[in-house]
Amino acid sequence: MRVPAILLCIVVAACAKAVPPKTAASDSLTRRQKDSILGASRLPGAQGIRGALSAQDSAAARNARVDSIQ
């Protein structure tokens, strides 16, 4: 009696409909906003995140200046 019950459980589990994972589109924060929140925290490495955001801002400003010259 155990074997048919176990086989039935296996078949039901194999045929069960998988729940799709949440997509990234449902997330309301951008990557920059998430990084900014992490950079403002007191977690280890937060200072590095702040530095990377600062470098990204500097590069974007420099590229905007270069683009305006041409």
PQR file of N, CA, C, O and H, with PARSE charges and radii, in Angstrom:
ATOM      1  N   MET A   1       0.813  -1.197   0.000 -0.4000 1.5000
ATOM      2  CA  MET A   1       0.000   0.000   0.000 -0.0000 2.0000
ATOM      3  C   MET A   1       0.857   1.262   0.000  0.5500 1.7000
ATOM      4  O   MET A   1       0.422   2.308  -0.484 -0.5500 1.4000
ATOM      5  N   ARG A   2       2.038   1.174   0.524 -0.4000 1.5000
ATOM      6  CA  ARG A   2       2.905   2.354   0.578 -0.0000 2.0000
ATOM      7  C   ARG A   2       3.416   2.754  -0.797  0.5500 1.7000
ATOM      8  O   ARG A   2       3.490   3.940  -1.117 -0.5500 1.4000
ATOM      9  H   ARG A   2       2.391   0.325   0.917  0.4000 1.0000
ATOM     10  N   VAL A   3       3.768   1.768  -1.604 -0.4000 1.5000
ATOM     11  CA  VAL A   3       4.358   2.054  -2.912 -0.0000 2.0000
ATOM     12  C   VAL A   3       3.404   2.843  -3.800  0.5500 1.7000
ATOM     13  O   VAL A   3       3.830   3.834  -4.392 -0.5500 1.4000
ATOM     14  H   VAL A   3       3.708   0.805  -1.344  0.4000 1.0000
ATOM     15  N   PRO A   4       2.120   2.451  -3.926 -0.5600 1.5000
ATOM     16  CA  PRO A   4       1.218   3.264  -4.765  0.2800 2.0000
ATOM     17  C   PRO A   4       1.025   4.682  -4.227  0.5500 1.7000
ATOM     18  O   PRO A   4       0.902   5.627  -5.006 -0.5500 1.4000
ATOM     19  N   ALA A   5       0.998   4.836  -2.917 -0.4000 1.5000
ATOM     20  CA  ALA A   5       0.834   6.167  -2.344 -0.0000 2.0000
ATOM     21  C   ALA A   5       2.055   7.032  -2.635  0.5500 1.7000
ATOM     22  O   ALA A   5       1.916   8.214  -2.952 -0.5500 1.4000
ATOM     23  H   ALA A   5       1.098   4.068  -2.284  0.4000 1.0000
ATOM     24  N   ILE A   6       3.224   6.464  -2.533 -0.4000 1.5000
ATOM     25  CA  ILE A   6       4.456   7.202  -2.819 -0.0000 2.0000
ATOM     26  C   ILE A   6       4.516   7.566  -4.301  0.5500 1.7000
ATOM     27  O   ILE A   6       4.885   8.687  -4.652 -0.5500 1.4000
ATOM     28  H   ILE A   6       3.337   5.505  -2.275  0.4000 1.0000
ATOM     29  N   LEU A   7       4.153   6.618  -5.172 -0.4000 1.5000
ATOM     30  CA  LEU A   7       4.146   6.904  -6.604 -0.0000 2.0000
ATOM     31  C   LEU A   7       3.125   7.989  -6.944  0.5500 1.7000
ATOM     32  O   LEU A   7       3.389   8.845  -7.789 -0.5500 1.4000
ATOM     33  H   LEU A   7       3.853   5.707  -4.887  0.4000 1.0000
ATOM     34  N   LEU A   8       1.979   7.959  -6.301 -0.4000 1.5000
ATOM     35  CA  LEU A   8       0.969   8.981  -6.527 -0.0000 2.0000
ATOM     36  C   LEU A   8       1.493  10.362  -6.120  0.5500 1.7000
ATOM     37  O   LEU A   8       1.277  11.348  -6.825 -0.5500 1.4000
ATOM     38  H   LEU A   8       1.764   7.264  -5.615  0.4000 1.0000
ATOM     39  N   CYS A   9       2.173  10.421  -4.995 -0.4000 1.5000
ATOM     40  CA  CYS A   9       2.752  11.694  -4.550 -0.0000 2.0000
ATOM     41  C   CYS A   9       3.797  12.201  -5.527  0.5500 1.7000
ATOM     42  O   CYS A   9       3.858  13.399  -5.805 -0.5500 1.4000
ATOM     43  H   CYS A   9       2.349   9.620  -4.423  0.4000 1.0000
ATOM     44  N   ILE A  10       4.609  11.317  -6.041 -0.4000 1.5000
ATOM     45  CA  ILE A  10       5.644  11.701  -7.004 -0.0000 2.0000
ATOM     46  C   ILE A  10       5.015  12.231  -8.286  0.5500 1.7000
ATOM     47  O   ILE A  10       5.456  13.246  -8.825 -0.5500 1.4000
ATOM     48  H   ILE A  10       4.560  10.344  -5.815  0.4000 1.0000
ATOM     49  N   VAL A  11       3.979  11.541  -8.777 -0.4000 1.5000
ATOM     50  CA  VAL A  11       3.316  11.964 -10.013 -0.0000 2.0000
ATOM     51  C   VAL A  11       2.638  13.322  -9.815  0.5500 1.7000
ATOM     52  O   VAL A  11       2.722  14.192 -10.682 -0.5500 1.4000
ATOM     53  H   VAL A  11       3.621  10.716  -8.339  0.4000 1.0000
ATOM     54  N   VAL A  12       1.975  13.499  -8.690 -0.4000 1.5000
ATOM     55  CA  VAL A  12       1.305  14.774  -8.424 -0.0000 2.0000
ATOM     56  C   VAL A  12       2.337  15.901  -8.329  0.5500 1.7000
ATOM     57  O   VAL A  12       2.115  16.990  -8.859 -0.5500 1.4000
ATOM     58  H   VAL A  12       1.907  12.793  -7.986  0.4000 1.0000
ATOM     59  N   ALA A  13       3.445  15.648  -7.669 -0.4000 1.5000
ATOM     60  CA  ALA A  13       4.482  16.668  -7.543 -0.0000 2.0000
ATOM     61  C   ALA A  13       5.100  16.996  -8.900  0.5500 1.7000
ATOM     62  O   ALA A  13       5.421  18.154  -9.169 -0.5500 1.4000
ATOM     63  H   ALA A  13       3.625  14.764  -7.238  0.4000 1.0000
ATOM     64  N   ALA A  14       5.265  16.002  -9.742 -0.4000 1.5000
ATOM     65  CA  ALA A  14       5.872  16.227 -11.059 -0.0000 2.0000
ATOM     66  C   ALA A  14       4.931  16.990 -11.984  0.5500 1.7000
ATOM     67  O   ALA A  14       5.385  17.738 -12.850 -0.5500 1.4000
ATOM     68  H   ALA A  14       5.004  15.062  -9.523  0.4000 1.0000
ATOM     69  N   CYS A  15       3.643  16.809 -11.810 -0.4000 1.5000
ATOM     70  CA  CYS A  15       2.668  17.451 -12.689 -0.0000 2.0000
ATOM     71  C   CYS A  15       2.179  18.796 -12.155  0.5500 1.7000
ATOM     72  O   CYS A  15       1.411  19.485 -12.827 -0.5500 1.4000
ATOM     73  H   CYS A  15       3.274  16.201 -11.107  0.4000 1.0000
ATOM     74  N   ALA A  16       2.607  19.167 -10.981 -0.4000 1.5000
ATOM     75  CA  ALA A  16       2.148  20.422 -10.391 -0.0000 2.0000
ATOM     76  C   ALA A  16       2.642  21.594 -11.220  0.5500 1.7000
ATOM     77  O   ALA A  16       3.751  21.569 -11.752 -0.5500 1.4000
ATOM     78  H   ALA A  16       3.231  18.608 -10.435  0.4000 1.0000
ATOM     79  N   LYS A  17       1.815  22.614 -11.325 -0.4000 1.5000
ATOM     80  CA  LYS A  17       2.177  23.801 -12.093 -0.0000 2.0000
ATOM     81  C   LYS A  17       3.157  24.640 -11.293  0.5500 1.7000
ATOM     82  O   LYS A  17       2.910  24.964 -10.131 -0.5500 1.4000
ATOM     83  H   LYS A  17       0.913  22.634 -10.893  0.4000 1.0000
ATOM     84  N   ALA A  18       4.262  24.984 -11.921 -0.4000 1.5000
ATOM     85  CA  ALA A  18       5.286  25.782 -11.254 -0.0000 2.0000
ATOM     86  C   ALA A  18       4.834  27.232 -11.180  0.5500 1.7000
ATOM     87  O   ALA A  18       4.246  27.754 -12.127 -0.5500 1.4000
ATOM     88  H   ALA A  18       4.462  24.720 -12.864  0.4000 1.0000
ATOM     89  N   VAL A  19       5.102  27.871 -10.073 -0.4000 1.5000
ATOM     90  CA  VAL A  19       4.781  29.280  -9.904 -0.0000 2.0000
ATOM     91  C   VAL A  19       5.911  30.094 -10.525  0.5500 1.7000
ATOM     92  O   VAL A  19       7.073  29.902 -10.167 -0.5500 1.4000
ATOM     93  H   VAL A  19       5.579  27.447  -9.303  0.4000 1.0000
ATOM     94  N   PRO A  20       5.588  31.006 -11.457 -0.5600 1.5000
ATOM     95  CA  PRO A  20       6.651  31.791 -12.085  0.2800 2.0000
ATOM     96  C   PRO A  20       7.302  32.723 -11.064  0.5500 1.7000
ATOM     97  O   PRO A  20       6.616  33.275 -10.204 -0.5500 1.4000
ATOM     98  N   PRO A  21       8.610  32.899 -11.154 -0.5600 1.5000
ATOM     99  CA  PRO A  21       9.290  33.797 -10.215  0.2800 2.0000
ATOM    100  C   PRO A  21       8.895  35.240 -10.482  0.5500 1.7000
ATOM    101  O   PRO A  21       8.470  35.592 -11.582 -0.5500 1.4000
ATOM    102  N   LYS A  22       9.041  36.066  -9.460 -0.4000 1.5000
ATOM    103  CA  LYS A  22       8.745  37.486  -9.633 -0.0000 2.0000
ATOM    104  C   LYS A  22       9.729  38.085 -10.630  0.5500 1.7000
ATOM    105  O   LYS A  22      10.916  37.760 -10.631 -0.5500 1.4000
ATOM    106  H   LYS A  22       9.386  35.780  -8.566  0.4000 1.0000
ATOM    107  N   THR A  23       9.220  38.945 -11.457 -0.4000 1.5000
ATOM    108  CA  THR A  23      10.083  39.562 -12.455 -0.0000 2.0000
ATOM    109  C   THR A  23      10.682  40.845 -11.898  0.5500 1.7000
ATOM    110  O   THR A  23      10.174  41.425 -10.938 -0.5500 1.4000
ATOM    111  H   THR A  23       8.256  39.209 -11.456  0.4000 1.0000
ATOM    112  N   ALA A  24      11.752  41.265 -12.511 -0.4000 1.5000
ATOM    113  CA  ALA A  24      12.425  42.489 -12.081 -0.0000 2.0000
ATOM    114  C   ALA A  24      11.581  43.719 -12.394  0.5500 1.7000
ATOM    115  O   ALA A  24      11.788  44.780 -11.804 -0.5500 1.4000
ATOM    116  H   ALA A  24      12.165  40.794 -13.291  0.4000 1.0000
ATOM    117  N   ALA A  25      10.626  43.583 -13.325 -0.4000 1.5000
ATOM    118  CA  ALA A  25       9.799  44.721 -13.697 -0.0000 2.0000
ATOM    119  C   ALA A  25       8.890  45.156 -12.549  0.5500 1.7000
ATOM    120  O   ALA A  25       8.441  46.301 -12.518 -0.5500 1.4000
ATOM    121  H   ALA A  25      10.458  42.722 -13.804  0.4000 1.0000
ATOM    122  N   SER A  26       8.616  44.256 -11.610 -0.4000 1.5000
ATOM    123  CA  SER A  26       7.740  44.620 -10.512 -0.0000 2.0000
ATOM    124  C   SER A  26       8.474  45.429  -9.436  0.5500 1.7000
ATOM    125  O   SER A  26       7.855  45.930  -8.498 -0.5500 1.4000
ATOM    126  H   SER A  26       8.981  43.325 -11.636  0.4000 1.0000
ATOM    127  N   ASP A  27       9.772  45.550  -9.577 -0.4000 1.5000
ATOM    128  CA  ASP A  27      10.564  46.312  -8.620 -0.0000 2.0000
ATOM    129  C   ASP A  27      10.447  47.794  -8.949  0.5500 1.7000
ATOM    130  O   ASP A  27      10.616  48.196 -10.100 -0.5500 1.4000
ATOM    131  H   ASP A  27      10.275  45.143 -10.339  0.4000 1.0000
ATOM    132  N   SER A  28      10.159  48.603  -7.935 -0.4000 1.5000
ATOM    133  CA  SER A  28       9.921  50.020  -8.192 -0.0000 2.0000
ATOM    134  C   SER A  28      11.181  50.876  -8.101  0.5500 1.7000
ATOM    135  O   SER A  28      11.172  52.024  -8.546 -0.5500 1.4000
ATOM    136  H   SER A  28      10.022  48.277  -7.000  0.4000 1.0000
ATOM    137  N   LEU A  29      12.259  50.346  -7.537 -0.4000 1.5000
ATOM    138  CA  LEU A  29      13.487  51.126  -7.401 -0.0000 2.0000
ATOM    139  C   LEU A  29      14.454  50.811  -8.531  0.5500 1.7000
ATOM    140  O   LEU A  29      14.565  49.666  -8.971 -0.5500 1.4000
ATOM    141  H   LEU A  29      12.266  49.414  -7.176  0.4000 1.0000
ATOM    142  N   THR A  30      15.155  51.847  -8.996 -0.4000 1.5000
ATOM    143  CA  THR A  30      16.178  51.631 -10.011 -0.0000 2.0000
ATOM    144  C   THR A  30      17.451  51.128  -9.342  0.5500 1.7000
ATOM    145  O   THR A  30      17.569  51.168  -8.117 -0.5500 1.4000
ATOM    146  H   THR A  30      15.065  52.777  -8.638  0.4000 1.0000
ATOM    147  N   ARG A  31      18.378  50.667 -10.122 -0.4000 1.5000
ATOM    148  CA  ARG A  31      19.652  50.178  -9.595 -0.0000 2.0000
ATOM    149  C   ARG A  31      20.383  51.300  -8.862  0.5500 1.7000
ATOM    150  O   ARG A  31      20.982  51.077  -7.809 -0.5500 1.4000
ATOM    151  H   ARG A  31      18.283  50.635 -11.117  0.4000 1.0000
ATOM    152  N   ARG A  32      20.330  52.498  -9.421 -0.4000 1.5000
ATOM    153  CA  ARG A  32      21.006  53.649  -8.788 -0.0000 2.0000
ATOM    154  C   ARG A  32      20.384  53.970  -7.433  0.5500 1.7000
ATOM    155  O   ARG A  32      21.102  54.269  -6.479 -0.5500 1.4000
ATOM    156  H   ARG A  32      19.844  52.679 -10.276  0.4000 1.0000
ATOM    157  N   GLN A  33      19.065  53.913  -7.338 -0.4000 1.5000
ATOM    158  CA  GLN A  33      18.396  54.183  -6.072 -0.0000 2.0000
ATOM    159  C   GLN A  33      18.775  53.143  -5.018  0.5500 1.7000
ATOM    160  O   GLN A  33      19.003  53.477  -3.855 -0.5500 1.4000
ATOM    161  H   GLN A  33      18.482  53.671  -8.113  0.4000 1.0000
ATOM    162  N   LYS A  34      18.838  51.888  -5.437 -0.4000 1.5000
ATOM    163  CA  LYS A  34      19.249  50.831  -4.499 -0.0000 2.0000
ATOM    164  C   LYS A  34      20.683  51.056  -4.028  0.5500 1.7000
ATOM    165  O   LYS A  34      20.987  50.920  -2.843 -0.5500 1.4000
ATOM    166  H   LYS A  34      18.653  51.616  -6.382  0.4000 1.0000
ATOM    167  N   ASP A  35      21.560  51.402  -4.973 -0.4000 1.5000
ATOM    168  CA  ASP A  35      22.954  51.648  -4.617 -0.0000 2.0000
ATOM    169  C   ASP A  35      23.084  52.860  -3.696  0.5500 1.7000
ATOM    170  O   ASP A  35      23.908  52.866  -2.782 -0.5500 1.4000
ATOM    171  H   ASP A  35      21.313  51.512  -5.936  0.4000 1.0000
ATOM    172  N   SER A  36      22.279  53.867  -3.939 -0.4000 1.5000
ATOM    173  CA  SER A  36      22.314  55.049  -3.094 -0.0000 2.0000
ATOM    174  C   SER A  36      21.870  54.715  -1.671  0.5500 1.7000
ATOM    175  O   SER A  36      22.455  55.208  -0.707 -0.5500 1.4000
ATOM    176  H   SER A  36      21.610  53.862  -4.682  0.4000 1.0000
ATOM    177  N   ILE A  37      20.852  53.892  -1.539 -0.4000 1.5000
ATOM    178  CA  ILE A  37      20.392  53.478  -0.214 -0.0000 2.0000
ATOM    179  C   ILE A  37      21.477  52.678   0.498  0.5500 1.7000
ATOM    180  O   ILE A  37      21.743  52.890   1.681 -0.5500 1.4000
ATOM    181  H   ILE A  37      20.376  53.492  -2.322  0.4000 1.0000
ATOM    182  N   LEU A  38      22.102  51.755  -0.236 -0.4000 1.5000
ATOM    183  CA  LEU A  38      23.192  50.968   0.373 -0.0000 2.0000
ATOM    184  C   LEU A  38      24.367  51.855   0.737  0.5500 1.7000
ATOM    185  O   LEU A  38      24.992  51.655   1.779 -0.5500 1.4000
ATOM    186  H   LEU A  38      21.886  51.582  -1.197  0.4000 1.0000
ATOM    187  N   GLY A  39      24.678  52.832  -0.105 -0.4000 1.5000
ATOM    188  CA  GLY A  39      25.787  53.728   0.175 -0.0000 2.0000
ATOM    189  C   GLY A  39      25.559  54.594   1.403  0.5500 1.7000
ATOM    190  O   GLY A  39      26.508  54.975   2.089 -0.5500 1.4000
ATOM    191  H   GLY A  39      24.171  52.994  -0.951  0.4000 1.0000
ATOM    192  N   ALA A  40      24.306  54.899   1.676 -0.4000 1.5000
ATOM    193  CA  ALA A  40      23.983  55.718   2.841 -0.0000 2.0000
ATOM    194  C   ALA A  40      23.956  54.896   4.136  0.5500 1.7000
ATOM    195  O   ALA A  40      23.889  55.460   5.228 -0.5500 1.4000
ATOM    196  H   ALA A  40      23.536  54.589   1.118  0.4000 1.0000
ATOM    197  N   SER A  41      24.006  53.588   4.015 -0.4000 1.5000
ATOM    198  CA  SER A  41      23.941  52.745   5.210 -0.0000 2.0000
ATOM    199  C   SER A  41      25.310  52.669   5.886  0.5500 1.7000
ATOM    200  O   SER A  41      26.302  53.193   5.380 -0.5500 1.4000
ATOM    201  H   SER A  41      24.060  53.130   3.128  0.4000 1.0000
ATOM    202  N   ARG A  42      25.337  52.020   7.014 -0.4000 1.5000
ATOM    203  CA  ARG A  42      26.592  51.851   7.750 -0.0000 2.0000
ATOM    204  C   ARG A  42      27.162  50.448   7.558  0.5500 1.7000
ATOM    205  O   ARG A  42      27.976  49.987   8.358 -0.5500 1.4000
ATOM    206  H   ARG A  42      24.531  51.594   7.426  0.4000 1.0000
ATOM    207  N   LEU A  43      26.734  49.777   6.501 -0.4000 1.5000
ATOM    208  CA  LEU A  43      27.223  48.439   6.214 -0.0000 2.0000
ATOM    209  C   LEU A  43      28.680  48.494   5.753  0.5500 1.7000
ATOM    210  O   LEU A  43      29.123  49.504   5.207 -0.5500 1.4000
ATOM    211  H   LEU A  43      26.072  50.151   5.851  0.4000 1.0000
ATOM    212  N   PRO A  44      29.419  47.415   5.973 -0.5600 1.5000
ATOM    213  CA  PRO A  44      30.784  47.374   5.456  0.2800 2.0000
ATOM    214  C   PRO A  44      30.772  47.479   3.929  0.5500 1.7000
ATOM    215  O   PRO A  44      30.003  46.783   3.265 -0.5500 1.4000
ATOM    216  N   GLY A  45      31.590  48.316   3.391 -0.4000 1.5000
ATOM    217  CA  GLY A  45      31.665  48.508   1.945 -0.0000 2.0000
ATOM    218  C   GLY A  45      30.791  49.631   1.429  0.5500 1.7000
ATOM    219  O   GLY A  45      30.813  49.933   0.236 -0.5500 1.4000
ATOM    220  H   GLY A  45      32.215  48.881   3.929  0.4000 1.0000
ATOM    221  N   ALA A  46      30.021  50.256   2.310 -0.4000 1.5000
ATOM    222  CA  ALA A  46      29.134  51.337   1.875 -0.0000 2.0000
ATOM    223  C   ALA A  46      29.927  52.522   1.351  0.5500 1.7000
ATOM    224  O   ALA A  46      29.494  53.208   0.425 -0.5500 1.4000
ATOM    225  H   ALA A  46      30.003  50.011   3.279  0.4000 1.0000
ATOM    226  N   GLN A  47      31.077  52.758   1.938 -0.4000 1.5000
ATOM    227  CA  GLN A  47      31.914  53.875   1.481 -0.0000 2.0000
ATOM    228  C   GLN A  47      32.380  53.626   0.044  0.5500 1.7000
ATOM    229  O   GLN A  47      32.480  54.569  -0.741 -0.5500 1.4000
ATOM    230  H   GLN A  47      31.429  52.201   2.690  0.4000 1.0000
ATOM    231  N   GLY A  48      32.661  52.398  -0.301 -0.4000 1.5000
ATOM    232  CA  GLY A  48      33.045  52.064  -1.671 -0.0000 2.0000
ATOM    233  C   GLY A  48      31.913  52.300  -2.656  0.5500 1.7000
ATOM    234  O   GLY A  48      32.142  52.733  -3.786 -0.5500 1.4000
ATOM    235  H   GLY A  48      32.580  51.632   0.336  0.4000 1.0000
ATOM    236  N   ILE A  49      30.695  52.013  -2.227 -0.4000 1.5000
ATOM    237  CA  ILE A  49      29.539  52.256  -3.085 -0.0000 2.0000
ATOM    238  C   ILE A  49      29.368  53.749  -3.307  0.5500 1.7000
ATOM    239  O   ILE A  49      29.092  54.186  -4.424 -0.5500 1.4000
ATOM    240  H   ILE A  49      30.509  51.661  -1.309  0.4000 1.0000
ATOM    241  N   ARG A  50      29.532  54.539  -2.242 -0.4000 1.5000
ATOM    242  CA  ARG A  50      29.437  55.998  -2.387 -0.0000 2.0000
ATOM    243  C   ARG A  50      30.506  56.507  -3.343  0.5500 1.7000
ATOM    244  O   ARG A  50      30.236  57.381  -4.167 -0.5500 1.4000
ATOM    245  H   ARG A  50      29.757  54.185  -1.334  0.4000 1.0000
ATOM    246  N   GLY A  51      31.711  55.971  -3.241 -0.4000 1.5000
ATOM    247  CA  GLY A  51      32.788  56.379  -4.144 -0.0000 2.0000
ATOM    248  C   GLY A  51      32.486  56.017  -5.587  0.5500 1.7000
ATOM    249  O   GLY A  51      32.768  56.792  -6.500 -0.5500 1.4000
ATOM    250  H   GLY A  51      31.931  55.262  -2.572  0.4000 1.0000
ATOM    251  N   ALA A  52      31.914  54.840  -5.792 -0.4000 1.5000
ATOM    252  CA  ALA A  52      31.573  54.419  -7.153 -0.0000 2.0000
ATOM    253  C   ALA A  52      30.472  55.301  -7.735  0.5500 1.7000
ATOM    254  O   ALA A  52      30.511  55.647  -8.916 -0.5500 1.4000
ATOM    255  H   ALA A  52      31.684  54.210  -5.051  0.4000 1.0000
ATOM    256  N   LEU A  53      29.498  55.660  -6.915 -0.4000 1.5000
ATOM    257  CA  LEU A  53      28.442  56.554  -7.393 -0.0000 2.0000
ATOM    258  C   LEU A  53      29.009  57.927  -7.732  0.5500 1.7000
ATOM    259  O   LEU A  53      28.604  58.539  -8.720 -0.5500 1.4000
ATOM    260  H   LEU A  53      29.467  55.378  -5.956  0.4000 1.0000
ATOM    261  N   SER A  54      29.942  58.411  -6.922 -0.4000 1.5000
ATOM    262  CA  SER A  54      30.576  59.690  -7.189 -0.0000 2.0000
ATOM    263  C   SER A  54      31.374  59.646  -8.493  0.5500 1.7000
ATOM    264  O   SER A  54      31.331  60.585  -9.288 -0.5500 1.4000
ATOM    265  H   SER A  54      30.271  57.913  -6.119  0.4000 1.0000
ATOM    266  N   ALA A  55      32.093  58.561  -8.703 -0.4000 1.5000
ATOM    267  CA  ALA A  55      32.868  58.407  -9.940 -0.0000 2.0000
ATOM    268  C   ALA A  55      31.936  58.330 -11.149  0.5500 1.7000
ATOM    269  O   ALA A  55      32.247  58.867 -12.212 -0.5500 1.4000
ATOM    270  H   ALA A  55      32.128  57.798  -8.057  0.4000 1.0000
ATOM    271  N   GLN A  56      30.810  57.670 -10.984 -0.4000 1.5000
ATOM    272  CA  GLN A  56      29.839  57.573 -12.074 -0.0000 2.0000
ATOM    273  C   GLN A  56      29.262  58.947 -12.407  0.5500 1.7000
ATOM    274  O   GLN A  56      29.090  59.285 -13.579 -0.5500 1.4000
ATOM    275  H   GLN A  56      30.558  57.233 -10.121  0.4000 1.0000
ATOM    276  N   ASP A  57      28.965  59.738 -11.376 -0.4000 1.5000
ATOM    277  CA  ASP A  57      28.459  61.090 -11.597 -0.0000 2.0000
ATOM    278  C   ASP A  57      29.498  61.951 -12.307  0.5500 1.7000
ATOM    279  O   ASP A  57      29.165  62.705 -13.222 -0.5500 1.4000
ATOM    280  H   ASP A  57      29.105  59.463 -10.424  0.4000 1.0000
ATOM    281  N   SER A  58      30.760  61.837 -11.885 -0.4000 1.5000
ATOM    282  CA  SER A  58      31.833  62.616 -12.511 -0.0000 2.0000
ATOM    283  C   SER A  58      32.005  62.239 -13.974  0.5500 1.7000
ATOM    284  O   SER A  58      32.187  63.110 -14.825 -0.5500 1.4000
ATOM    285  H   SER A  58      31.031  61.224 -11.143  0.4000 1.0000
ATOM    286  N   ALA A  59      31.949  60.963 -14.266 -0.4000 1.5000
ATOM    287  CA  ALA A  59      32.103  60.501 -15.647 -0.0000 2.0000
ATOM    288  C   ALA A  59      30.931  60.968 -16.505  0.5500 1.7000
ATOM    289  O   ALA A  59      31.126  61.360 -17.656 -0.5500 1.4000
ATOM    290  H   ALA A  59      31.801  60.256 -13.575  0.4000 1.0000
ATOM    291  N   ALA A  60      29.724  60.931 -15.959 -0.4000 1.5000
ATOM    292  CA  ALA A  60      28.560  61.387 -16.716 -0.0000 2.0000
ATOM    293  C   ALA A  60      28.646  62.882 -16.996  0.5500 1.7000
ATOM    294  O   ALA A  60      28.313  63.335 -18.091 -0.5500 1.4000
ATOM    295  H   ALA A  60      29.566  60.612 -15.024  0.4000 1.0000
ATOM    296  N   ALA A  61      29.092  63.641 -16.010 -0.4000 1.5000
ATOM    297  CA  ALA A  61      29.236  65.086 -16.213 -0.0000 2.0000
ATOM    298  C   ALA A  61      30.319  65.382 -17.251  0.5500 1.7000
ATOM    299  O   ALA A  61      30.143  66.253 -18.103 -0.5500 1.4000
ATOM    300  H   ALA A  61      29.363  63.273 -15.121  0.4000 1.0000
ATOM    301  N   ARG A  62      31.430  64.662 -17.182 -0.4000 1.5000
ATOM    302  CA  ARG A  62      32.519  64.856 -18.146 -0.0000 2.0000
ATOM    303  C   ARG A  62      32.040  64.500 -19.553  0.5500 1.7000
ATOM    304  O   ARG A  62      32.339  65.217 -20.508 -0.5500 1.4000
ATOM    305  H   ARG A  62      31.573  63.954 -16.490  0.4000 1.0000
ATOM    306  N   ASN A  63      31.304  63.409 -19.686 -0.4000 1.5000
ATOM    307  CA  ASN A  63      30.792  63.013 -21.006 -0.0000 2.0000
ATOM    308  C   ASN A  63      29.798  64.035 -21.537  0.5500 1.7000
ATOM    309  O   ASN A  63      29.760  64.294 -22.740 -0.5500 1.4000
ATOM    310  H   ASN A  63      31.061  62.826 -18.910  0.4000 1.0000
ATOM    311  N   ALA A  64      28.994  64.617 -20.656 -0.4000 1.5000
ATOM    312  CA  ALA A  64      28.047  65.646 -21.087 -0.0000 2.0000
ATOM    313  C   ALA A  64      28.793  66.875 -21.592  0.5500 1.7000
ATOM    314  O   ALA A  64      28.386  67.486 -22.580 -0.5500 1.4000
ATOM    315  H   ALA A  64      29.025  64.406 -19.679  0.4000 1.0000
ATOM    316  N   ARG A  65      29.892  67.243 -20.915 -0.4000 1.5000
ATOM    317  CA  ARG A  65      30.687  68.392 -21.366 -0.0000 2.0000
ATOM    318  C   ARG A  65      31.316  68.107 -22.721  0.5500 1.7000
ATOM    319  O   ARG A  65      31.323  68.972 -23.597 -0.5500 1.4000
ATOM    320  H   ARG A  65      30.223  66.747 -20.112  0.4000 1.0000
ATOM    321  N   VAL A  66      31.847  66.896 -22.901 -0.4000 1.5000
ATOM    322  CA  VAL A  66      32.477  66.526 -24.169 -0.0000 2.0000
ATOM    323  C   VAL A  66      31.438  66.515 -25.290  0.5500 1.7000
ATOM    324  O   VAL A  66      31.715  66.979 -26.397 -0.5500 1.4000
ATOM    325  H   VAL A  66      31.841  66.193 -22.190  0.4000 1.0000
ATOM    326  N   ASP A  67      30.257  65.994 -25.012 -0.4000 1.5000
ATOM    327  CA  ASP A  67      29.212  65.947 -26.024 -0.0000 2.0000
ATOM    328  C   ASP A  67      28.738  67.342 -26.420  0.5500 1.7000
ATOM    329  O   ASP A  67      28.355  67.562 -27.570 -0.5500 1.4000
ATOM    330  H   ASP A  67      30.032  65.617 -24.113  0.4000 1.0000
ATOM    331  N   SER A  68      28.760  68.277 -25.489 -0.4000 1.5000
ATOM    332  CA  SER A  68      28.292  69.629 -25.798 -0.0000 2.0000
ATOM    333  C   SER A  68      29.311  70.396 -26.654  0.5500 1.7000
ATOM    334  O   SER A  68      28.944  71.355 -27.334 -0.5500 1.4000
ATOM    335  H   SER A  68      29.071  68.098 -24.555  0.4000 1.0000
ATOM    336  N   ILE A  69      30.581  69.985 -26.627 -0.4000 1.5000
ATOM    337  CA  ILE A  69      31.615  70.634 -27.426 -0.0000 2.0000
ATOM    338  C   ILE A  69      31.455  70.289 -28.891  0.5500 1.7000
ATOM    339  O   ILE A  69      31.659  71.145 -29.752 -0.5500 1.4000
ATOM    340  H   ILE A  69      30.879  69.207 -26.075  0.4000 1.0000
ATOM    341  N   GLN A  70      31.101  69.076 -29.185 -0.4000 1.5000
ATOM    342  CA  GLN A  70      31.016  68.618 -30.569 -0.0000 2.0000
ATOM    343  C   GLN A  70      29.844  69.161 -31.207  0.5500 1.7000
ATOM    344  O   GLN A  70      29.598  68.888 -32.382 -0.5500 1.4000
ATOM    345  H   GLN A  70      30.936  68.381 -28.485  0.4000 1.0000
TER
END
